[in-house]
């Protein structure tokens, strides 16, 4: 039997630097399209998938120059070998800063790439809105979007208006059950906390997946500690288990 190896590139990474070797900082992510609707971060590239790479840089200081030029490469692993490919160079000038051409552009032609760029620098949280009889979850969600001026951009909802929620994102994800899975994204933990508070006010039944996982992890640590009290005579193991449960239990 012949085993056919899949054409999968692993650990794709983007490396960038300025032409003048100026200090610059940023973050890069590769995204894979699922079911034609949802982009999720990926560490593998399949030849059959649609994949997009994004890079976001901190704004430069323009010390002693009016333009910053960047170049870079994409590296990946295949068959235990490392490959790299040069990517096109980019430039940002003081004129771009003044006329606003560096801003995110949400017109139809640029919306998808702008949303992915925004997600690259965002923090996010997955929540579940349980659908119950007479809960009117869909109507309440639409009311929430209208109240805080979320606008549909591509497959997501975005706050464009300047204010405390500007550039917050809300995505309704595909789900196998009847509950509504929502991914909330924001530019900072503070902004995300505000968005979570507003969501919880509208949806008291909302479940925070991250908190649920932490509670389950804490419960498992406590079970392990109690089991050691019953079966283990090693004080060190019991102490380590107690420290772990103390750290995890809210």
Secondary structure, DSSP 8 states (H G I E B T S, - for coil): -------EEEEEEEEEEETT-----EEEEEEEEETTTEEEE-SEEETTS-EEEEEEE-----TT-SEEEEEEEEEEEETTEEEEEEEEEEEEEHHHHHHTTTS---STTTHHHHHHHHHHT-EEEEEEE---TT--HHHHHHHHHHHTTEEEETTEEEE-SSSTTTT-EEEEE--SSSSEEEEEEESSHHHHHHHHHHHHHH-TT-EEHHHHHHHHHHHHHHHHHHHHHHH---HHHHHHHHHHHHHH--
